[in-house]
Amino acid sequence: MHEIEILDRRFSVYLTEEEIQGRITALAEKINDDLKGRDVLFFGILNGAFLFAADLFRQTTLNAQISFIKLASYDGTTSSGKIKELIGWNEDITGKTVVVLEDIVDTGSTLERIIGELTLRKAVEVRICTLLFKPEAYLKDIPIDYIGFEIPNSFVVGYGLDYDGYGRNLNAIYKLIK
Ligand code: 5GP
């Protein structure tokens, strides 16, 4: 199926299931190699990264744990407007190598918020792994250790990523047709 409709928008296939799964296998192999012998905790960022985190994690051969955190935004009363609160920090990360699993890094502000929190909580080392990265939109200078695909600055859905809550169950990734 090359084109799909979600709500009021049309999308065309951009990355197939085979391409996505092949790249995840390669990422997992690299992470297995790099982090061998360490005490590793993967942090999947909800909601978007739930499929990516599951598919990558089951290909790891490390002494590893996984947990999930969520960034909830709500309108606050500060001058900056939106407040983002992190939910789900129950793990003790002291002494651990943390690998953050993101579905997509766009401007990088979500990533910056998470890294700030991890630094406060004294992880030994933090690595970032994202399935998708939009270099043209990225505004931060936090290095990203593992990137699945660099993509252009357009809106994508599928494989965990949504349009207004829909499309997360698609096995391929689709790009918005303008
Ligand atoms: P940031 O700008 O903080 O890097 O990205 C914030 C969030 O925006 C991502 O975690 C993701 O949920 C969402 N986002 C950014 N680009 C896209 C996109 O192309 N498609 C979808 N579905 N969500 C996106």
Backbone and ligand atoms as CSV (ligand in chain L), in Angstrom:
chain,resi,resn,atom,element,x,y,z
A,1,MET,N,N,0.848,-1.189,0.000
A,1,MET,CA,C,0.000,0.000,0.000
A,1,MET,C,C,0.892,1.252,0.000
A,2,HIS,N,N,0.881,1.990,-1.124
A,2,HIS,CA,C,1.806,3.113,-1.223
A,2,HIS,C,C,1.287,4.403,-0.627
A,3,GLU,N,N,-0.039,4.570,-0.704
A,3,GLU,CA,C,-0.626,5.785,-0.128
A,3,GLU,C,C,-1.718,5.419,0.852
A,4,ILE,N,N,-1.806,6.190,1.929
A,4,ILE,CA,C,-2.852,5.943,2.928
A,4,ILE,C,C,-3.482,7.268,3.333
A,5,GLU,N,N,-4.652,7.159,3.949
A,5,GLU,CA,C,-5.338,8.351,4.435
A,5,GLU,C,C,-5.513,8.216,5.936
A,6,ILE,N,N,-5.160,9.241,6.670
A,6,ILE,CA,C,-5.444,9.276,8.111
A,6,ILE,C,C,-6.151,10.597,8.381
A,7,LEU,N,N,-7.360,10.471,8.934
A,7,LEU,CA,C,-8.210,11.651,9.156
A,7,LEU,C,C,-8.294,12.456,7.861
A,8,ASP,N,N,-7.821,13.701,7.872
A,8,ASP,CA,C,-7.972,14.562,6.699
A,8,ASP,C,C,-6.718,14.638,5.832
A,9,ARG,N,N,-5.737,13.782,6.093
A,9,ARG,CA,C,-4.463,13.907,5.379
A,9,ARG,C,C,-4.109,12.641,4.619
A,10,ARG,N,N,-3.305,12.828,3.544
A,10,ARG,CA,C,-2.798,11.683,2.786
A,10,ARG,C,C,-1.291,11.561,3.001
A,11,PHE,N,N,-0.851,10.322,3.058
A,11,PHE,CA,C,0.562,10.027,3.312
A,11,PHE,C,C,1.045,8.990,2.299
A,12,SER,N,N,2.315,9.089,1.927
A,12,SER,CA,C,2.879,8.060,1.035
A,12,SER,C,C,4.017,7.347,1.755
A,13,VAL,N,N,4.221,6.096,1.362
A,13,VAL,CA,C,5.214,5.282,2.077
A,13,VAL,C,C,6.611,5.878,1.906
A,14,TYR,N,N,7.354,5.905,3.016
A,14,TYR,CA,C,8.680,6.521,3.006
A,14,TYR,C,C,9.757,5.509,3.409
A,15,LEU,N,N,9.503,4.752,4.474
A,15,LEU,CA,C,10.416,3.675,4.874
A,15,LEU,C,C,9.593,2.409,5.053
A,16,THR,N,N,9.990,1.341,4.377
A,16,THR,CA,C,9.219,0.097,4.465
A,16,THR,C,C,9.552,-0.635,5.767
A,17,GLU,N,N,8.698,-1.601,6.082
A,17,GLU,CA,C,8.912,-2.423,7.275
A,17,GLU,C,C,10.290,-3.088,7.218
A,18,GLU,N,N,10.665,-3.593,6.043
A,18,GLU,CA,C,11.952,-4.286,5.894
A,18,GLU,C,C,13.114,-3.319,6.146
A,19,GLU,N,N,13.002,-2.120,5.603
A,19,GLU,CA,C,14.068,-1.123,5.812
A,19,GLU,C,C,14.197,-0.775,7.297
A,20,ILE,N,N,13.069,-0.594,7.947
A,20,ILE,CA,C,13.083,-0.225,9.371
A,20,ILE,C,C,13.703,-1.354,10.193
A,21,GLN,N,N,13.214,-2.578,9.971
A,21,GLN,CA,C,13.696,-3.706,10.786
A,21,GLN,C,C,15.172,-3.999,10.523
A,22,GLY,N,N,15.590,-3.844,9.277
A,22,GLY,CA,C,17.002,-4.068,8.936
A,22,GLY,C,C,17.902,-3.069,9.654
A,23,ARG,N,N,17.463,-1.850,9.705
A,23,ARG,CA,C,18.262,-0.799,10.360
A,23,ARG,C,C,18.302,-1.014,11.885
A,24,ILE,N,N,17.185,-1.480,12.439
A,24,ILE,CA,C,17.141,-1.734,13.889
A,24,ILE,C,C,18.109,-2.860,14.251
A,25,THR,N,N,18.173,-3.884,13.416
A,25,THR,CA,C,19.125,-4.976,13.665
A,25,THR,C,C,20.558,-4.430,13.675
A,26,ALA,N,N,20.864,-3.553,12.733
A,26,ALA,CA,C,22.218,-2.977,12.668
A,26,ALA,C,C,22.494,-2.112,13.899
A,27,LEU,N,N,21.506,-1.326,14.332
A,27,LEU,CA,C,21.689,-0.489,15.532
A,27,LEU,C,C,21.926,-1.362,16.760
A,28,ALA,N,N,21.138,-2.435,16.886
A,28,ALA,CA,C,21.262,-3.326,18.043
A,28,ALA,C,C,22.650,-3.976,18.066
A,29,GLU,N,N,23.143,-4.367,16.898
A,29,GLU,CA,C,24.472,-4.989,16.834
A,29,GLU,C,C,25.554,-4.013,17.297
A,30,LYS,N,N,25.423,-2.771,16.863
A,30,LYS,CA,C,26.411,-1.740,17.243
A,30,LYS,C,C,26.348,-1.494,18.760
A,31,ILE,N,N,25.135,-1.387,19.299
A,31,ILE,CA,C,24.974,-1.142,20.736
A,31,ILE,C,C,25.501,-2.338,21.535
A,32,ASN,N,N,25.209,-3.542,21.082
A,32,ASN,CA,C,25.718,-4.753,21.751
A,32,ASN,C,C,27.240,-4.733,21.819
A,33,ASP,N,N,27.853,-4.316,20.738
A,33,ASP,CA,C,29.315,-4.238,20.660
A,33,ASP,C,C,29.876,-3.162,21.584
A,34,ASP,N,N,29.288,-1.961,21.475
A,34,ASP,CA,C,29.800,-0.797,22.210
A,34,ASP,C,C,29.646,-0.944,23.717
A,35,LEU,N,N,28.563,-1.572,24.156
A,35,LEU,CA,C,28.228,-1.534,25.590
A,35,LEU,C,C,28.414,-2.877,26.293
A,36,LYS,N,N,29.123,-3.755,25.644
A,36,LYS,CA,C,29.375,-5.083,26.233
A,36,LYS,C,C,30.008,-4.944,27.625
A,37,GLY,N,N,29.486,-5.692,28.592
A,37,GLY,CA,C,30.083,-5.693,29.934
A,37,GLY,C,C,29.571,-4.599,30.859
A,38,ARG,N,N,28.761,-3.677,30.343
A,38,ARG,CA,C,28.248,-2.591,31.207
A,38,ARG,C,C,26.875,-2.952,31.773
A,39,ASP,N,N,26.507,-2.216,32.806
A,39,ASP,CA,C,25.183,-2.355,33.408
A,39,ASP,C,C,24.276,-1.331,32.711
A,40,VAL,N,N,23.437,-1.813,31.795
A,40,VAL,CA,C,22.733,-0.899,30.884
A,40,VAL,C,C,21.239,-0.791,31.215
A,41,LEU,N,N,20.758,0.436,31.206
A,41,LEU,CA,C,19.317,0.674,31.366
A,41,LEU,C,C,18.817,1.454,30.149
A,42,PHE,N,N,17.914,0.840,29.394
A,42,PHE,CA,C,17.297,1.528,28.263
A,42,PHE,C,C,16.081,2.298,28.773
A,43,PHE,N,N,15.933,3.520,28.279
A,43,PHE,CA,C,14.754,4.324,28.598
A,43,PHE,C,C,14.005,4.628,27.308
A,44,GLY,N,N,12.859,4.001,27.112
A,44,GLY,CA,C,12.028,4.314,25.949
A,44,GLY,C,C,11.186,5.539,26.263
A,45,ILE,N,N,11.069,6.439,25.301
A,45,ILE,CA,C,10.271,7.651,25.513
A,45,ILE,C,C,8.886,7.437,24.894
A,46,LEU,N,N,7.895,7.461,25.756
A,46,LEU,CA,C,6.506,7.243,25.313
A,46,LEU,C,C,5.893,8.526,24.774
A,47,ASN,N,N,4.887,8.460,23.894
A,47,ASN,CA,C,4.331,7.211,23.420
A,47,ASN,C,C,5.079,6.679,22.200
A,48,GLY,N,N,5.644,7.587,21.422
A,48,GLY,CA,C,6.108,7.259,20.076
A,48,GLY,C,C,7.116,6.136,19.958
A,49,ALA,N,N,7.961,5.944,20.994
A,49,ALA,CA,C,9.082,4.999,20.842
A,49,ALA,C,C,8.738,3.579,21.291
A,50,PHE,N,N,7.459,3.297,21.581
A,50,PHE,CA,C,7.172,1.991,22.198
A,50,PHE,C,C,7.477,0.810,21.277
A,51,LEU,N,N,7.223,0.933,19.992
A,51,LEU,CA,C,7.508,-0.186,19.076
A,51,LEU,C,C,9.007,-0.294,18.813
A,52,PHE,N,N,9.622,0.841,18.567
A,52,PHE,CA,C,11.071,0.874,18.324
A,52,PHE,C,C,11.818,0.294,19.527
A,53,ALA,N,N,11.430,0.724,20.736
A,53,ALA,CA,C,12.103,0.250,21.952
A,53,ALA,C,C,11.960,-1.264,22.073
A,54,ALA,N,N,10.756,-1.774,21.814
A,54,ALA,CA,C,10.520,-3.218,21.941
A,54,ALA,C,C,11.338,-3.991,20.908
A,55,ASP,N,N,11.328,-3.543,19.662
A,55,ASP,CA,C,12.031,-4.270,18.599
A,55,ASP,C,C,13.542,-4.219,18.790
A,56,LEU,N,N,14.046,-3.071,19.250
A,56,LEU,CA,C,15.486,-2.971,19.468
A,56,LEU,C,C,15.892,-3.783,20.695
A,57,PHE,N,N,15.129,-3.642,21.772
A,57,PHE,CA,C,15.500,-4.293,23.036
A,57,PHE,C,C,15.570,-5.803,22.887
A,58,ARG,N,N,14.647,-6.376,22.098
A,58,ARG,CA,C,14.684,-7.841,21.993
A,58,ARG,C,C,15.857,-8.340,21.155
A,59,GLN,N,N,16.565,-7.425,20.528
A,59,GLN,CA,C,17.770,-7.831,19.796
A,59,GLN,C,C,19.047,-7.521,20.557
A,60,THR,N,N,18.904,-7.046,21.790
A,60,THR,CA,C,20.117,-6.799,22.572
A,60,THR,C,C,20.529,-8.086,23.274
A,61,THR,N,N,21.831,-8.217,23.461
A,61,THR,CA,C,22.364,-9.404,24.130
A,61,THR,C,C,23.093,-8.971,25.404
A,62,LEU,N,N,22.797,-7.773,25.874
A,62,LEU,CA,C,23.512,-7.181,27.006
A,62,LEU,C,C,22.864,-7.559,28.324
A,63,ASN,N,N,23.584,-7.267,29.397
A,63,ASN,CA,C,23.031,-7.362,30.730
A,63,ASN,C,C,22.216,-6.078,30.925
A,64,ALA,N,N,20.943,-6.095,30.510
A,64,ALA,CA,C,20.226,-4.823,30.373
A,64,ALA,C,C,18.829,-4.852,30.966
A,65,GLN,N,N,18.380,-3.656,31.363
A,65,GLN,CA,C,16.998,-3.455,31.814
A,65,GLN,C,C,16.344,-2.438,30.889
A,66,ILE,N,N,15.016,-2.402,30.927
A,66,ILE,CA,C,14.306,-1.366,30.156
A,66,ILE,C,C,13.198,-0.762,31.008
A,67,SER,N,N,13.004,0.541,30.821
A,67,SER,CA,C,11.920,1.234,31.489
A,67,SER,C,C,11.411,2.313,30.528
A,68,PHE,N,N,10.284,2.912,30.863
A,68,PHE,CA,C,9.699,3.916,29.961
A,68,PHE,C,C,9.387,5.191,30.714
A,69,ILE,N,N,9.610,6.313,30.056
A,69,ILE,CA,C,9.202,7.584,30.642
A,69,ILE,C,C,8.372,8.353,29.635
A,70,LYS,N,N,7.603,9.270,30.152
A,70,LYS,CA,C,6.707,10.035,29.300
A,70,LYS,C,C,6.840,11.511,29.633
A,71,LEU,N,N,6.850,12.315,28.593
A,71,LEU,CA,C,6.850,13.765,28.785
A,71,LEU,C,C,5.443,14.263,28.528
A,72,ALA,N,N,4.800,14.733,29.568
A,72,ALA,CA,C,3.441,15.232,29.388
A,72,ALA,C,C,3.499,16.747,29.334
A,73,SER,N,N,2.917,17.334,28.295
A,73,SER,CA,C,2.902,18.799,28.305
A,73,SER,C,C,1.521,19.298,28.679
A,74,TYR,N,N,1.516,20.338,29.428
A,74,TYR,CA,C,0.248,20.964,29.765
A,74,TYR,C,C,0.504,22.464,29.832
A,75,ASP,N,N,-0.543,23.239,29.729
A,75,ASP,CA,C,-0.375,24.688,29.773
A,75,ASP,C,C,-0.169,25.143,31.201
A,76,GLY,N,N,0.970,25.714,31.446
A,76,GLY,CA,C,1.275,26.180,32.792
A,76,GLY,C,C,1.043,27.668,32.913
A,77,THR,N,N,1.396,28.181,34.056
A,77,THR,CA,C,1.152,29.601,34.291
A,77,THR,C,C,2.444,30.398,34.263
A,78,THR,N,N,3.545,29.744,33.861
A,78,THR,CA,C,4.805,30.492,33.793
A,78,THR,C,C,4.836,31.317,32.515
A,79,SER,N,N,5.811,32.183,32.431
A,79,SER,CA,C,5.894,33.052,31.258
A,79,SER,C,C,6.181,32.251,29.994
A,80,SER,N,N,6.852,31.106,30.161
A,80,SER,CA,C,7.193,30.323,28.975
A,80,SER,C,C,5.989,29.547,28.433
A,81,GLY,N,N,4.875,29.558,29.166
A,81,GLY,CA,C,3.671,28.891,28.642
A,81,GLY,C,C,3.654,27.412,28.933
A,82,LYS,N,N,4.098,26.618,27.977
A,82,LYS,CA,C,4.034,25.153,28.109
A,82,LYS,C,C,5.014,24.636,29.165
A,83,ILE,N,N,4.521,23.759,29.999
A,83,ILE,CA,C,5.399,23.086,30.961
A,83,ILE,C,C,5.436,21.622,30.579
A,84,LYS,N,N,6.632,21.035,30.595
A,84,LYS,CA,C,6.724,19.605,30.294
A,84,LYS,C,C,7.180,18.860,31.536
A,85,GLU,N,N,6.341,17.941,31.963
A,85,GLU,CA,C,6.659,17.184,33.160
A,85,GLU,C,C,7.024,15.763,32.768
A,86,LEU,N,N,8.058,15.236,33.407
A,86,LEU,CA,C,8.465,13.863,33.125
A,86,LEU,C,C,7.778,12.905,34.087
A,87,ILE,N,N,7.139,11.890,33.533
A,87,ILE,CA,C,6.426,10.916,34.357
A,87,ILE,C,C,7.095,9.556,34.206
A,88,GLY,N,N,7.226,8.835,35.310
A,88,GLY,CA,C,7.704,7.454,35.234
A,88,GLY,C,C,9.137,7.233,35.654
A,89,TRP,N,N,9.729,8.180,36.376
A,89,TRP,CA,C,11.103,8.002,36.835
A,89,TRP,C,C,11.114,7.202,38.122
A,90,ASN,N,N,11.119,5.896,38.038
A,90,ASN,CA,C,11.137,5.102,39.266
A,90,ASN,C,C,12.461,4.377,39.447
A,91,GLU,N,N,13.304,4.444,38.442
A,91,GLU,CA,C,14.530,3.634,38.484
A,91,GLU,C,C,15.664,4.374,39.184
A,92,ASP,N,N,16.505,3.588,39.846
A,92,ASP,CA,C,17.756,4.143,40.362
A,92,ASP,C,C,18.778,4.000,39.243
A,93,ILE,N,N,19.264,5.122,38.738
A,93,ILE,CA,C,20.174,5.041,37.589
A,93,ILE,C,C,21.626,5.246,37.996
A,94,THR,N,N,21.857,5.363,39.300
A,94,THR,CA,C,23.229,5.564,39.761
A,94,THR,C,C,24.109,4.407,39.282
A,95,GLY,N,N,25.206,4.741,38.671
A,95,GLY,CA,C,26.161,3.723,38.243
A,95,GLY,C,C,25.794,3.033,36.937
A,96,LYS,N,N,24.705,3.424,36.327
A,96,LYS,CA,C,24.280,2.725,35.102
A,96,LYS,C,C,24.641,3.498,33.836
A,97,THR,N,N,24.794,2.747,32.770
A,97,THR,CA,C,24.869,3.355,31.446
A,97,THR,C,C,23.444,3.424,30.924
A,98,VAL,N,N,22.983,4.641,30.662
A,98,VAL,CA,C,21.600,4.807,30.207
A,98,VAL,C,C,21.580,5.025,28.702
A,99,VAL,N,N,20.699,4.309,28.030
A,99,VAL,CA,C,20.498,4.535,26.596
A,99,VAL,C,C,19.071,5.040,26.399
A,100,VAL,N,N,18.958,6.279,25.950
A,100,VAL,CA,C,17.642,6.875,25.696
A,100,VAL,C,C,17.179,6.448,24.306
A,101,LEU,N,N,15.983,5.881,24.234
A,101,LEU,CA,C,15.433,5.440,22.946
A,101,LEU,C,C,14.300,6.366,22.521
A,102,GLU,N,N,14.551,7.119,21.475
A,102,GLU,CA,C,13.578,8.084,20.949
A,102,GLU,C,C,13.056,7.608,19.605
A,103,ASP,N,N,11.805,7.901,19.298
A,103,ASP,CA,C,11.276,7.619,17.971
A,103,ASP,C,C,11.821,8.624,16.961
A,104,ILE,N,N,11.791,9.896,17.352
A,104,ILE,CA,C,12.226,10.938,16.414
A,104,ILE,C,C,12.807,12.113,17.185
A,105,VAL,N,N,13.906,12.652,16.685
A,105,VAL,CA,C,14.438,13.900,17.231
A,105,VAL,C,C,14.244,14.966,16.163
A,106,ASP,N,N,13.502,16.000,16.560
A,106,ASP,CA,C,13.129,17.079,15.658
A,106,ASP,C,C,13.932,18.320,16.079
A,107,THR,N,N,13.386,19.206,16.887
A,107,THR,CA,C,14.149,20.376,17.351
A,107,THR,C,C,15.179,19.982,18.404
A,108,GLY,N,N,14.911,18.878,19.112
A,108,GLY,CA,C,15.831,18.434,20.164
A,108,GLY,C,C,15.435,18.905,21.551
A,109,SER,N,N,14.321,19.629,21.680
A,109,SER,CA,C,13.988,20.146,23.016
A,109,SER,C,C,13.551,19.036,23.970
A,110,THR,N,N,12.891,18.006,23.463
A,110,THR,CA,C,12.524,16.864,24.311
A,110,THR,C,C,13.795,16.202,24.843
A,111,LEU,N,N,14.725,16.001,23.945
A,111,LEU,CA,C,15.989,15.369,24.297
A,111,LEU,C,C,16.729,16.173,25.366
A,112,GLU,N,N,16.767,17.468,25.191
A,112,GLU,CA,C,17.468,18.344,26.131
A,112,GLU,C,C,16.877,18.215,27.528
A,113,ARG,N,N,15.560,18.149,27.590
A,113,ARG,CA,C,14.856,18.028,28.871
A,113,ARG,C,C,15.226,16.704,29.554
A,114,ILE,N,N,15.268,15.648,28.781
A,114,ILE,CA,C,15.565,14.323,29.331
A,114,ILE,C,C,17.024,14.233,29.787
A,115,ILE,N,N,17.921,14.755,28.971
A,115,ILE,CA,C,19.348,14.722,29.315
A,115,ILE,C,C,19.604,15.508,30.599
A,116,GLY,N,N,18.945,16.630,30.739
A,116,GLY,CA,C,19.084,17.448,31.951
A,116,GLY,C,C,18.741,16.629,33.179
A,117,GLU,N,N,17.654,15.904,33.089
A,117,GLU,CA,C,17.181,15.089,34.207
A,117,GLU,C,C,18.154,13.940,34.504
A,118,LEU,N,N,18.663,13.308,33.479
A,118,LEU,CA,C,19.580,12.179,33.662
A,118,LEU,C,C,20.894,12.627,34.302
A,119,THR,N,N,21.336,13.811,33.942
A,119,THR,CA,C,22.574,14.342,34.500
A,119,THR,C,C,22.394,14.583,36.001
A,120,LEU,N,N,21.236,15.141,36.362
A,120,LEU,CA,C,20.941,15.364,37.784
A,120,LEU,C,C,20.947,14.064,38.565
A,121,ARG,N,N,20.487,13.002,37.909
A,121,ARG,CA,C,20.344,11.716,38.610
A,121,ARG,C,C,21.571,10.820,38.547
A,122,LYS,N,N,22.657,11.376,38.047
A,122,LYS,CA,C,23.965,10.714,38.151
A,122,LYS,C,C,24.101,9.375,37.411
A,123,ALA,N,N,23.656,9.338,36.194
A,123,ALA,CA,C,23.974,8.165,35.362
A,123,ALA,C,C,25.475,8.218,35.079
A,124,VAL,N,N,26.119,7.073,34.985
A,124,VAL,CA,C,27.547,7.029,34.693
A,124,VAL,C,C,27.807,7.582,33.295
A,125,GLU,N,N,26.902,7.218,32.397
A,125,GLU,CA,C,27.071,7.588,31.000
A,125,GLU,C,C,25.697,7.587,30.349
A,126,VAL,N,N,25.466,8.521,29.436
A,126,VAL,CA,C,24.188,8.565,28.736
A,126,VAL,C,C,24.445,8.487,27.243
A,127,ARG,N,N,23.752,7.597,26.580
A,127,ARG,CA,C,23.825,7.532,25.109
A,127,ARG,C,C,22.430,7.771,24.558
A,128,ILE,N,N,22.402,8.349,23.374
A,128,ILE,CA,C,21.130,8.654,22.737
A,128,ILE,C,C,20.997,7.809,21.480
A,129,CYS,N,N,19.835,7.188,21.344
A,129,CYS,CA,C,19.553,6.396,20.148
A,129,CYS,C,C,18.181,6.801,19.628
A,130,THR,N,N,18.139,7.262,18.406
A,130,THR,CA,C,16.851,7.636,17.826
A,130,THR,C,C,16.644,6.923,16.499
A,131,LEU,N,N,15.426,6.500,16.258
A,131,LEU,CA,C,15.141,5.860,14.975
A,131,LEU,C,C,15.230,6.885,13.853
A,132,LEU,N,N,14.630,8.063,14.070
A,132,LEU,CA,C,14.594,9.094,13.024
A,132,LEU,C,C,15.204,10.392,13.543
A,133,PHE,N,N,15.867,11.102,12.652
A,133,PHE,CA,C,16.501,12.373,13.015
A,133,PHE,C,C,16.299,13.352,11.874
A,134,LYS,N,N,15.820,14.566,12.233
A,134,LYS,CA,C,15.629,15.615,11.216
A,134,LYS,C,C,16.733,16.655,11.370
A,135,PRO,N,N,17.854,16.489,10.661
A,135,PRO,CA,C,18.987,17.407,10.860
A,135,PRO,C,C,18.640,18.870,10.590
A,136,GLU,N,N,17.743,19.115,9.621
A,136,GLU,CA,C,17.416,20.520,9.288
A,136,GLU,C,C,16.630,21.213,10.398
A,137,ALA,N,N,15.960,20.432,11.245
A,137,ALA,CA,C,15.136,21.029,12.293
A,137,ALA,C,C,15.869,21.112,13.631
A,138,TYR,N,N,16.991,20.403,13.744
A,138,TYR,CA,C,17.678,20.247,15.037
A,138,TYR,C,C,18.325,21.555,15.495
A,139,LEU,N,N,18.001,21.982,16.715
A,139,LEU,CA,C,18.477,23.274,17.206
A,139,LEU,C,C,19.483,23.151,18.351
A,140,LYS,N,N,19.792,21.941,18.765
A,140,LYS,CA,C,20.666,21.760,19.935
A,140,LYS,C,C,22.030,21.256,19.496
A,141,ASP,N,N,22.971,21.216,20.473
A,141,ASP,CA,C,24.259,20.624,20.091
A,141,ASP,C,C,24.563,19.351,20.869
A,142,ILE,N,N,23.535,18.714,21.396
A,142,ILE,CA,C,23.720,17.431,22.079
A,142,ILE,C,C,24.020,16.379,21.005
A,143,PRO,N,N,25.164,15.691,21.126
A,143,PRO,CA,C,25.471,14.683,20.104
A,143,PRO,C,C,24.541,13.470,20.201
A,144,ILE,N,N,24.157,12.932,19.064
A,144,ILE,CA,C,23.292,11.749,19.049
A,144,ILE,C,C,24.152,10.561,18.620
A,145,ASP,N,N,24.193,9.548,19.489
A,145,ASP,CA,C,25.142,8.450,19.282
A,145,ASP,C,C,24.715,7.466,18.201
A,146,TYR,N,N,23.426,7.163,18.171
A,146,TYR,CA,C,22.932,6.147,17.226
A,146,TYR,C,C,21.706,6.702,16.501
A,147,ILE,N,N,21.792,6.749,15.183
A,147,ILE,CA,C,20.690,7.284,14.371
A,147,ILE,C,C,20.260,6.212,13.369
A,148,GLY,N,N,18.962,5.929,13.343
A,148,GLY,CA,C,18.439,4.972,12.377
A,148,GLY,C,C,18.455,5.565,10.974
A,149,PHE,N,N,17.715,6.649,10.807
A,149,PHE,CA,C,17.609,7.302,9.493
A,149,PHE,C,C,17.597,8.819,9.675
A,150,GLU,N,N,18.358,9.514,8.856
A,150,GLU,CA,C,18.217,10.972,8.777
A,150,GLU,C,C,17.140,11.249,7.748
A,151,ILE,N,N,16.176,12.082,8.116
A,151,ILE,CA,C,15.051,12.321,7.206
A,151,ILE,C,C,14.866,13.825,6.980
A,152,PRO,N,N,14.215,14.196,5.880
A,152,PRO,CA,C,13.979,15.622,5.646
A,152,PRO,C,C,12.960,16.186,6.643
A,153,ASN,N,N,12.859,17.492,6.648
A,153,ASN,CA,C,11.999,18.156,7.625
A,153,ASN,C,C,10.535,18.125,7.210
A,154,SER,N,N,9.961,16.924,7.105
A,154,SER,CA,C,8.520,16.859,6.837
A,154,SER,C,C,7.876,15.887,7.826
A,155,PHE,N,N,6.563,15.937,7.903
A,155,PHE,CA,C,5.844,15.199,8.941
A,155,PHE,C,C,5.672,13.727,8.555
A,156,VAL,N,N,6.008,12.844,9.487
A,156,VAL,CA,C,5.896,11.402,9.220
A,156,VAL,C,C,5.011,10.715,10.266
A,157,VAL,N,N,4.394,9.605,9.844
A,157,VAL,CA,C,3.581,8.784,10.767
A,157,VAL,C,C,3.905,7.314,10.561
A,158,GLY,N,N,3.479,6.522,11.540
A,158,GLY,CA,C,3.617,5.070,11.439
A,158,GLY,C,C,4.705,4.544,12.350
A,159,TYR,N,N,4.658,3.237,12.616
A,159,TYR,CA,C,5.638,2.575,13.462
A,159,TYR,C,C,5.818,3.347,14.784
A,160,GLY,N,N,4.705,3.617,15.429
A,160,GLY,CA,C,4.732,4.290,16.732
A,160,GLY,C,C,4.439,5.774,16.673
A,161,LEU,N,N,4.712,6.384,15.532
A,161,LEU,CA,C,4.483,7.829,15.392
A,161,LEU,C,C,3.042,8.083,14.939
A,162,ASP,N,N,2.431,9.113,15.489
A,162,ASP,CA,C,1.008,9.330,15.232
A,162,ASP,C,C,0.712,10.619,14.479
A,163,TYR,N,N,-0.483,10.628,13.891
A,163,TYR,CA,C,-1.094,11.888,13.469
A,163,TYR,C,C,-2.392,11.987,14.251
A,164,ASP,N,N,-2.422,12.930,15.196
A,164,ASP,CA,C,-3.596,13.119,16.041
A,164,ASP,C,C,-4.029,11.809,16.721
A,165,GLY,N,N,-3.063,11.024,17.137
A,165,GLY,CA,C,-3.353,9.789,17.871
A,165,GLY,C,C,-3.475,8.553,16.991
A,166,TYR,N,N,-3.596,8.725,15.683
A,166,TYR,CA,C,-3.777,7.579,14.767
A,166,TYR,C,C,-2.494,7.286,13.980
A,167,GLY,N,N,-2.419,6.079,13.476
A,167,GLY,CA,C,-1.309,5.703,12.593
A,167,GLY,C,C,-0.164,4.994,13.299
A,168,ARG,N,N,-0.222,4.884,14.611
A,168,ARG,CA,C,0.898,4.266,15.343
A,168,ARG,C,C,1.060,2.792,15.004
A,169,ASN,N,N,-0.036,2.137,14.586
A,169,ASN,CA,C,0.005,0.686,14.322
A,169,ASN,C,C,0.444,0.340,12.896
A,170,LEU,N,N,0.842,1.317,12.113
A,170,LEU,CA,C,1.358,1.012,10.769
A,170,LEU,C,C,2.774,0.448,10.889
A,171,ASN,N,N,3.095,-0.556,10.081
A,171,ASN,CA,C,4.425,-1.168,10.180
A,171,ASN,C,C,5.487,-0.453,9.354
A,172,ALA,N,N,5.036,0.398,8.429
A,172,ALA,CA,C,5.967,1.224,7.657
A,172,ALA,C,C,5.864,2.659,8.179
A,173,ILE,N,N,6.761,3.519,7.686
A,173,ILE,CA,C,6.687,4.947,8.031
A,173,ILE,C,C,6.282,5.710,6.778
A,174,TYR,N,N,5.319,6.600,6.947
A,174,TYR,CA,C,4.720,7.338,5.831
A,174,TYR,C,C,4.981,8.823,5.987
A,175,LYS,N,N,5.112,9.499,4.840
A,175,LYS,CA,C,5.396,10.937,4.831
A,175,LYS,C,C,4.160,11.678,4.333
A,176,LEU,N,N,3.901,12.817,4.940
A,176,LEU,CA,C,2.743,13.637,4.559
A,176,LEU,C,C,2.861,14.103,3.101
A,177,ILE,N,N,1.761,13.945,2.349
A,177,ILE,CA,C,1.722,14.504,0.997
A,177,ILE,C,C,1.154,15.914,1.122
A,178,LYS,N,N,1.923,16.888,0.695
A,178,LYS,CA,C,1.513,18.295,0.886
A,178,LYS,C,C,0.348,18.648,-0.024
L,1,5GP,P1,P,11.478,17.681,19.508
L,1,5GP,O1,O,11.144,18.908,18.710
L,1,5GP,O2,O,11.403,17.948,20.993
L,1,5GP,O3,O,12.795,17.080,19.087
L,1,5GP,O4,O,10.367,16.609,19.149
L,1,5GP,C1,C,9.199,16.589,19.902
L,1,5GP,C2,C,8.262,15.517,19.523
L,1,5GP,O5,O,7.544,15.959,18.392
L,1,5GP,C3,C,8.786,14.149,19.126
L,1,5GP,O6,O,9.131,13.316,20.209
L,1,5GP,C4,C,7.570,13.614,18.388
L,1,5GP,O7,O,6.637,13.120,19.316
L,1,5GP,C5,C,7.031,14.864,17.728
L,1,5GP,N1,N,7.404,14.922,16.313
L,1,5GP,C6,C,8.390,15.620,15.740
L,1,5GP,N2,N,8.413,15.435,14.404
L,1,5GP,C7,C,7.405,14.550,14.141
L,1,5GP,C8,C,6.909,13.952,12.929
L,1,5GP,O8,O,7.385,14.141,11.804
L,1,5GP,N3,N,5.851,13.099,13.073
L,1,5GP,C9,C,5.273,12.820,14.278
L,1,5GP,N4,N,4.249,11.972,14.286
L,1,5GP,N5,N,5.711,13.390,15.430
L,1,5GP,C10,C,6.772,14.230,15.346
